[in-house]
Amino acid sequence: MHIRMLVCTFFMKYYPDLIRRGHVHILQTPLFRVRNKQENRYCYSIEEKEEAIAALKNKVEITRFKGLGEISSDEFADFIGEGMRLDEVSLAEEESIAEIMEFYMGDNTIERQNWLRGNLKSEKELEDIDFN
């Protein structure tokens, strides 16, 4: 997430029009790999993981990815292409880049920490949220 924030602030500072025009996206990477000897499935949520476990049934191995660095370059090719999941980075015309940059990258450490504490969710809390 830290690297994501740095890249987003780079584009926000130097290329805000690319963001406003919808040209900047974040690649979602899988949270889990569920596999047996015949098939690999990459899962982006706990629900997808449970569905994959049920579908693959026997001798299932589950790997939890904590970040992109844990995914091999060979595997990376498995979730790039037509089915890849992208989140658009958006910035409305009325949003102030200076204010956004100050909040995320400025000296307001306490304010930012309080915002994070109020908005971060643990894995357990995320399990209980219905994203649909």
N, C-alpha and C positions, 0 to 999 in steps of 0.2 A: 504494500500500500504506500510505503514511503517513496519508492521509486515512481509509482504511478502519480503521486502528488507532484513530485519534481518535474516529471515530463509534462503533466497538465499545466503547471505554472509556467513552464518554458513556452508552451504554445499560447497560453493566455497572454503572456507578456509580449512576445515577439510576433505572434501570428493570430491575433484574436479573430480576424475575419475568417480564417479557416474553420474555427470553432463555430462562429455564428452561421456559417454557410453549411454546417453539418458534415464537414470533411474529416473530423477527428473522432476516432472511436477507440474504445478500450476492448481488447480481446478478453473475453471471459475464459478462464482456464478451469479445467475440471477440479473438483474437490476430491473425487475418489476415482480409483480404477477398480472395477470388479471384473474378475476373470476366472475362467476355468481353463482346461487344456484346449478347448475348441474356440473360445471367443473372449475378446476384451471389450468391455463397455466402460466408457468414460461418463461419469455422473457429476452433475453440477449442483445437485441438492441432495438432501437426505432422502427425500421421497424417490428420486431417481435411483439412488443407491439401493433402497429397499426393493424397488421394482426389478432391478438388475439381479439382485440376489435371488429373488423368487423365480425369475426367468432362467437363470443359469443353473440353479439347484445344487448339483453335486460338487463337492470339493472346490468351493468358491474361495478365492483369495481376494482380500480387500486391502487396497493401499490408500492411505489418506495423504493427499498432497497438501503441503503447507504453503507452497508457492511455486512459481514457475521454475525456480532453480532445482526443484526436485524431479522435474520431468525431463527425461532424456530427449536429445535432439531427434532420435528415431521416433519416439512416441509423439513428439510435437507435431509431426506430419500427420498423425492420425486424427487430429481435431482441427486442422486448418483446411479450408476449402468451402464447399457449398454449405455445409451444415454448421460452420463456425458461428459462434455467438458473439455478437458485438454490442456494446453499450455506447450510444452516442454521447459525446461530451457536448453539453449545450451551454449557451451563454446568451441570455436575452439582451436585446439592444439597450434596455434601461438599466441593466446591471453594471455597476461600476467596477471595472477591472482593478483600479487602485484599491478600493475597499476590500475586494475579494483577496487580492494579494496581501494586503496588510493583515487580514484575519488569519490566513493560512501560513504566511511566511514572516509576519512581523514580530514585534516584541511583546505582544499581548498574551503571554504564556498562560496566565491564570484564566483569562476569558476562553482561550482555546481549550485548555484542559477541562474546564467546566462544560463546554459544549460537547467535547468527546465523552465525558462521563455520562452526560444526559442522552447521548445518541448511540453509543456503542452497545452492541448486543453480544452476549456470550453465545457459544454454540448451542447451549441448552435452550436459551431464549429463542434463538432462530428456529429450533426444531418445532416450537409451539406456534410459530407464525404461519398463517395461511397466505402465501404470496399470490394466489390466484384470485 
